[in-house]
């Protein structure tokens, strides 16, 4: 019997990777990582996408681009909030506990960050 591969979204992969990285860093590294990913995903990438939309304002496909990029902007903002929360959690956790986070703990943190991110967004 062949293997079954589970297809994951790119957003889910970014979140699980940031939880893995945050759990391995020291407390100040997790804080810095969370801050950098938050600023990058919440401010920089959406403003770049808005500039791309504004550059094509006279085009015939402008409404389609606006709808497509508008949804992507919202997803990037949500990813920024979630990655920032993950970095903040692992900053506090790694300050209080010296050991690295386990797989189960990272899974719980990812799930809670997604829920809180949707509530905040």
Wavefront OBJ file of the C-alpha trace (Angstrom):
o trace
v 0.000 0.000 0.000
v 1.381 3.409 -0.966
v 1.939 6.321 1.310
v -0.736 8.889 1.831
v 0.505 12.427 1.755
v -1.388 15.063 3.618
v -1.668 18.277 1.707
v -1.130 21.332 3.871
v -1.750 24.954 3.136
v 1.119 27.384 2.844
v -0.249 29.441 5.738
v -0.349 26.377 7.994
v 3.215 25.546 7.055
v 4.380 29.084 7.860
v 2.689 28.910 11.257
v 4.086 25.491 12.168
v 7.576 26.512 11.004
v 7.487 29.685 13.074
v 6.417 27.648 16.122
v 9.317 25.266 15.532
v 11.798 28.126 15.189
v 10.400 30.018 18.175
v 10.598 26.964 20.406
v 14.302 26.487 19.610
v 15.441 30.076 20.159
v 16.364 31.739 23.461
v 13.747 34.057 24.934
v 15.160 37.196 23.340
v 15.495 35.444 19.971
v 11.868 34.293 20.086
v 10.757 37.841 20.895
v 12.831 39.289 18.069
v 11.652 36.582 15.650
v 8.003 37.213 16.555
v 8.435 40.959 16.152
v 10.168 40.662 12.777
v 7.602 38.215 11.381
v 4.752 40.371 12.677
v 6.100 43.538 11.044
v 6.946 41.718 7.820
v 3.633 39.910 7.432
v 1.314 42.559 8.883
v 2.773 45.760 7.452
v 5.388 45.281 4.736
v 3.877 42.596 2.505
v 0.313 44.058 2.539
v 1.635 47.529 1.685
v 3.622 46.018 -1.191
v 0.476 44.260 -2.456
v -1.501 47.515 -2.200
v 1.184 49.246 -4.257
v 0.861 46.504 -6.895
v -2.910 47.083 -6.968
v -2.468 50.852 -7.293
v 0.017 50.420 -10.145
v -2.595 48.559 -12.197
v -5.465 50.964 -11.402
v -6.116 51.800 -15.061
v -6.147 48.196 -16.227
v -9.226 46.313 -17.382
v -8.562 43.522 -14.916
v -8.277 45.934 -11.974
v -11.452 44.679 -10.201
v -10.241 41.077 -10.372
v -6.787 42.025 -9.088
v -8.324 44.068 -6.299
v -10.481 41.151 -5.177
v -7.630 38.652 -5.400
v -5.013 40.795 -3.663
v -7.541 42.035 -1.089
v -8.025 38.496 0.152
v -4.270 37.897 0.188
v -3.740 41.069 2.209
v -6.183 39.821 4.820
v -4.437 36.428 4.988
v -1.014 38.044 5.427
v -2.324 40.281 8.215
v -3.774 37.250 9.997
v -0.469 35.389 9.563
v 1.369 38.365 11.049
v -0.848 38.345 14.132
v -0.477 34.587 14.596
v 3.318 34.585 14.157
v 3.605 37.525 16.556
v 1.560 35.651 19.166
v 3.691 32.548 18.726
v 6.863 34.589 19.186
v 5.443 36.262 22.284
v 4.403 32.940 23.819
v 7.771 31.315 23.241
v 9.520 34.425 24.561
v 7.741 34.041 27.902
v 7.981 30.249 27.894
v 11.686 30.143 27.039
v 12.407 32.765 29.701
v 10.717 30.662 32.389
v 11.656 27.156 31.178
v 15.094 26.255 29.860
v 14.085 23.083 27.958
v 13.068 23.129 24.307
v 9.378 22.780 23.449
v 8.006 19.371 22.504
v 6.010 18.527 19.391
v 2.782 18.301 21.379
v 3.374 21.682 22.989
v 4.077 23.301 19.619
v 0.851 21.819 18.238
v -1.175 23.239 21.111
v 0.483 26.637 20.730
v -0.225 26.669 16.977
v -3.878 25.795 17.537
v -4.338 28.452 20.232
v -2.508 31.098 18.198
v -4.761 30.413 15.207
v -7.866 30.766 17.368
v -6.647 33.946 19.042
v -5.495 35.334 15.705
v -8.951 34.885 14.215
v -10.514 36.507 17.274
v -8.129 39.492 17.172
v -8.395 39.894 13.411
l 1 2 3 4 5 6 7 8 9 10 11 12 13 14 15 16 17 18 19 20 21 22 23 24 25 26 27 28 29 30 31 32 33 34 35 36 37 38 39 40 41 42 43 44 45 46 47 48 49 50 51 52 53 54 55 56 57 58 59 60 61 62 63 64 65 66 67 68 69 70 71 72 73 74 75 76 77 78 79 80 81 82 83 84 85 86 87 88 89 90 91 92 93 94 95 96 97 98 99 100 101 102 103 104 105 106 107 108 109 110 111 112 113 114 115 116 117 118 119 120 121
